[in-house]
């Protein structure tokens, strides 16, 4: 038995999220259907680095699975892509140690939240970007983001609808990037709670639109109640960008990312 790590991208607009559900289409369902077909079985289990909500996208989401087949490492991506739907794509596959776990071995993750600001609504962007007619104050948003950096209990900035008890996470970088009317919020952290990036985005936008001051963020975090933070931003602008399994790779990324 070999363990294979795949890195996949998907257009989340056609899914009810990553996790398999009984009455809705999911990324996990399609991945496991493809794996079952290749293995000539009725089902085949896989494990991802985490779950994404309905409408959320991924650029390089890790998924591991075990296999009894002798398919060469270099051919796995082509084999999977031949049976996967067009809104999922496997970029690469490699063999990993049998003890590797796509979720529990992660030391850091990066999410991107994409927006257009100051443009008319576009039906062609509705599944991939959060569209805002007005332009928020980028300087205020970056200032507020600075207060979210470091190690905190992020109960205020995540959904209470979770079984996770430990809400402490470390944020390494939060950048507000702008190129014309295209905006990208970049979040790099040790891990993320349910809807955490979307709540942080909604809160930063409230600061950008001057509905709250940047210096109120520490008090909001200390309150540890979801009601203290801003609205949850829509899922369509969110992308899981990458997951890190080595501390050295995470630190290298933090040193090389373009600063705002």
N, C-alpha and C positions, 0 to 999 in steps of 0.2 A: 504493500500500500504506500503510495506517494502522496505528499501534500503539495498542492499547486496554489500559488498566489496570483490572482488576476487583478489587473487594474482596468476599470471600466468607466466609460462615460455614458450618460443617458440624458435624454430630454424628458424631464419629469412631468411635463404638461399632460401626458397621457396616462399617468399613473396616480394611484391613491396613496403614494408614498413608497418607500423601499420595502417595508415589511409585508410578508405574505398575509393576505386577508381572505376570508371565506367568500365574500361576495363582491370583490373589487379587484381590478387589475393592479399588480404590483411588480416592481423590478425583481424582487426575490423570486416571485412566482415564475417569471419568464426565464431567469437565470437557471433555476432548478429544473424547469421543463427542458431547457436546452441540454443541461448536463444529463438528465435522464435519457434523452433521446440518443446522445452520444454513447452512453453506457448500456443502452438497450434495456432500460429498467423503467418501472412505472413512476419512480421518484428518485431524486438524488439530492442530498443535503449540501448546503453551502452556508458559509458564515461571513458576514460583512463587517466592516470596521464600525458600523453604526447604522442608525435608521435616519431616513430623511422623510419630511412631511410631504403631503400631497402638493404637486406642482413644483417641488424643489429639484434642482438639477445637480449633476455631478460631473466633474472633469476627469478625475483620476481616483475613483473610489476603489479601495482594496476589498477583494472578496477571496476567501480561501475555500478550497474543497479538497477532499481526499479522492484518490482514484486508484483503480486496479489495472488501468490500461497502460500500455507501453507507448503511448503517443509521445514523440519527442517534444521537449520543452518548447522549441521554436514553432511547432505546428499547432499548439493548443489554441492560440488566438484565432487562427484561420478556421479551425474546426468549430469553435464556438460561434464565431461571426456567421458561419454558413447556416446556422439553425436559429440564431437569435433574430428578433424583430428589428426593424431599421432604426428604432429609437433607442437601442442599446448597442454599444460598440466596445469590444475588448481590444485594448491597445497592446497589452503584453501579458505574458504568463511566464512564471519561473518557478522552479521547484524550490521549496523551503523545507526547513527542518520539521519533522513531525510534531514537534512541540509548539511550533509557531501558531499564534492566534491573532487574526486580523483585528479583533476588537481590543483584547486585553493587553497586547504588546505595544500598542500605540503610545508614543511619548509626546505627541503634539499633532494638532490639526490646523489647517487653514481653510477659512471660508471667505468667499467673496459675495458681496451684495451689490448688484448692478442696478443703476437707475438712470433715467433721463430727466433732466430738470429744465424747465423753461421752454418746452416744445409742445406743439399740439399733440393730442392723443393719436397714437398709431396702432391700428389693428394688427400690424405685422410684428409689433414688439410686445403685445399684451401677455404672451406666455413666458417672456424671457427678461423683462425689465420692469421695475416699478416706475411708473410714469407720473411725474409731478409737473403741473403747469407752472408753479412758482419756483423760485430759486432760493434755497436755504443759504444761510451764512456759513460758509465752509470753515472759516476761522473759529467761529464759536463751536462748531461740531468737533473740530480737532482738539480744541481746548477741553471740551467735556470728555472726549475719549481718553485724554490723559489721566483723568481721575478714575477711569475703569481699569487702568493697567495695574499689574501686580496681583497678589493673592488675596482673594476676598470670598466671602460667602455670597454667592450670586442668586440667592432666593428671590430678591427683588427684580432681577433681570432674567427671569425664566418662568416658564409655566408651572403652576403648582400641580398640574395634572401629570404627576410622575411618581413612581415608586422609589426613586433614588432618594436616599436619606442624606448622604454627604453632598452638600451643595458648594463646597469649596473648590474653586478652580483658579488657575493662574493665567492671566492674560499677558502675553509677551509683546504684542504689537496690535495697535488699532490705527489704521491710516485712512484718511479721507482724501481720495485721489480724484482729480477732475481733469478732463480733457474735452474742451468745448462744453457741450451739453450732456456729455456722458460722464457719469460719476460712478466710482467704485469704492465701496467700503471694504477694507481688508481686515480680517480678524485672525490673529494667530494666537493659539492658546494651548494649554496642556490638555484640555478637553472642554466639551460644551454640553450644557444641560438642555433639556427639551425646550425648543423654541428660543433658546438664549440669544442667538445671533439676531433673530427677528425682533425680539424685545429690545435689545441694545440698539438696533437700527431705528426702531420707532422712537426710542428715547432720544437718540442723537438728532433725529429730525425735529423733534419738538424743541430742542435747544436751537437748532438751525433756524427755525421759524419764530424764535424768541418767545416760545410759550413757557419755557423754564430757563433758568440761568445755569451756566456750566458749573458754578461753584456749589450748586445744590446736589450734585451727583454723590459726593461722599455720604451725605446724610441719607439720601435715597438708598444707597447700598446698605448702610448700617441698619436701616429699618427692617430689612429682611422680609418684606411683604410685597407680593406682586403688584398690589394696588398703588405702590409708591412710584412705579415706573411708567413709561409711556405706552402707547398702543403697540400692538404686535404688527410689524410690517408684513405685507403679503408675501406668500411663499414664492411667487414666480420670479422674484429678483435674486433668489438665493442659490448659490452654487457651492457644493463641497469641492474645494480646489485640490487639496492633497493631504495625505496622512503621513506622518513621520514615525519610523520605527527605530531610528538611531539618534541619540542625542547630538552626535557630531553633525549629522545631516540637518537637524533642526537649527542648530546654532549657525551653521553655514548659511542657511536660508535667511535667517534673521539679519545676518551681516550684509547680505547682498541685495535684499529687496529694496526697491526704489522708495525713497522717503518722500513724503508729501512736501 
